[in-house]
Amino acid sequence: MQPVTRIHSRTAVLADENIDTDRIIPARFLTTTTREGLGKLCFHDWRYQADGSDNPAFPLNRPEAAGCAILVAGRNFGCGSSREHAPWALLDYGIQAVLCSEIADIFRSNALKNGLLAIMISEPEHRWLLEHPGVELGIDVREQFIALPDGGRIAFQLEPFARHCLLEGVDQLGFLLQHDEAIAAFEAHVGAAA
């Protein structure tokens, strides 16, 4: 993982509610254990027409959504089955943060563990962002706020361990490996006492 400290981008909006993990990446694409290339499969059945061409009705296919790294999603984003492929696909697509008033717990946990910011905000703040696609935002992970174009801020909370891992650019295994010497010393001490 790369450290995630700040994100600055325009927003893209997918206002549909209850976008589940199968809609983010259909189950038939879950045969890989690598992350690379999953971006082209992200929102596959919604994003492409039957002949494989881009669906012009899909909001992220519109020119104004090109290059947006912040996704404002409809309520209850990431519901459905647990799959790490969903945040992998979003990250490989270029999405670095998802903002919503309600994000499914398992999806949010998987996202944060993989370096994708999944930020819950209040209903009024969410509604305003849904109504203003393309707005420029700055997200500060260390200070836990979203900077609005008018100078206002939206505060958000991250679980302290998830925030630490994001800022340091380590996943859970990486965190444990950082403490390898202390773990080995503890195991040696416990083994000697037994």
N, C-alpha and C positions, 0 to 999 in steps of 0.2 A: 504494500500500500504506500501511496505517496501521502505526505502530511496534507491535511485539509485545514487551512487556517482562515482563508478568506475566499469568497466567490463573488465575482461581479459579473452580472449578465442581465440581458433582457429576459423577460418571462415569456414562456409559451403556455397556453391554457388548454387543458383537456377538462372541460366542465362536467362531463358525464359522471354520475355517481356510481359507486360500487364497481369500479374498474378492478377486476380480480386478477390474480397472478396468471391465470390462463389467458387472459386478454393481453397482459403485458408480454408474455412469451408462451405460446401454446405448448401443451404437454408433449406433443410429438417431436419437439426440438430439444427435449431434455436428455438426450443420449450422450451429450458431451460433458466432460469434466473440466474443459478449459473455457476461459472467458472470451477469448479472442473470437471475433466474428459474430458474437451474439447480437450486436447492435443492429445488424441487417435483418435479424429475426424479431426485433423488438416491435410489438404491436402488429405483428405480421398480418393477421387476418383482417385487421382494421385498416392497415396502412396500404395494402396492395389490393389491386383488382384481381379477378380470376385469371387474367392473362399474364399476371406478374408485374404489370405496370403500376405506377403510383396512383393511389386513389386520391383524386383532387379534393374530395370531400373530407378527407382526414386532416384535422387541424394542424398536425405537425408537418404535413406535406406542403403547407402554404408557404410562400416565400418569406413572409414576415416571421415565421418560426425558425427559419434557418439560423443555425449557430446559437440558439438559446440553450443555456446550460441550466436554467431554473425552470422547473415544471410546476405550474399551479394546477392541481388536480381536484376533481370533484370529490365530495365527501365519501369516506370509507374506501380510500385508495389502498390497493394491495390486499384486499380481502381474498378469501379462498384458500387454496392449499398452500402449504409452506414449500417454497422453492428458492434456493439461493440464486438460481438462474435469473430470477426477475430483477434483482438489483444489478447483477452482472450485465444483463442485457441493456438496462437503462444507462449504466456507466459507459459501456462500449458504444452506445448510441451517441453519447456526449452529454447526457443529463448528469449534473453533479449534485443537484438538490431537488427535493420534492416538497412543496408546501401545501398544506391542507389542514382543514379543521378536524379531520378524523382520519387516522392512518391505522390500518390493521396492525396489531401488536407484533405478530410474528414477522410480517414484512418489515416493519420498522426496525426490529432487532437485527434481522438479516442485512438490511440496508446499512445501518450504522456499523456493523461488523465488517462490512466490505468497502467502506469509504464513501457511501452515498448518504448525504444528509437527508434525513426524513424528519421534517420539522412540522410540528403541530402548532397552529395559531388559532386565535379566537374566531368565532363565526363572523363578526363584523369585519375583521381584518381579512379573512378569507373571501368574503363576499366582495370586498373592495378590489382585491387582486384578481378575482374572476372577472370582474367588470372592466378591468384595465389591462388587457393583454399587451405584452410588449413593453411594459414599464421597466425601467432600469432599477435594479436592486443591488445592494451590497450586503453580503452575509458575513458576519464576523463570528467565527466559531469560538474564539477565546473569550470574547466579551458577551457572547450569546445575544446578538441583536441583528435585526434586518434593517438596513438603512433605506429609507424611502427617498424618492426624488425631491420631496419638499423639505427634507431635513428631519422629518419625523423618524421614529424608530418603532419597530415591533420587537419586543423582548420574547425570547423563547428559552426553553429549558432542555438541556441534554443530561442524561444520566452521567455522573462524573467519570466513571470508567470509560464509557463510550467517548466522551469528550476528550479524555486523555489520549486514548488510542488514535482518534482522528488527528489531534494536534501533533502527535509524535509519528504518525504514519505507520503504526504497527497494528496487526490484528491480534487476537487473543494468544495465538501460538507465539507470535513475535514478542509479545509482552512477557510470556513465560521464559522464552529463550534469553531475554535481557537479564533474567535473574538466575541463569544457569549455575553460576558459582555459588550463590547462596543456597540454591536447592541441593546442589551436590554436598555442600558443607552440612546442611541439615540432615541429609540422608546418611552421611558418614557418622554424624553425632548419634543419630537414632540407632544406626547399625552397631555402633560401639557400645551403646547402653544396653542392647538386647542380650 
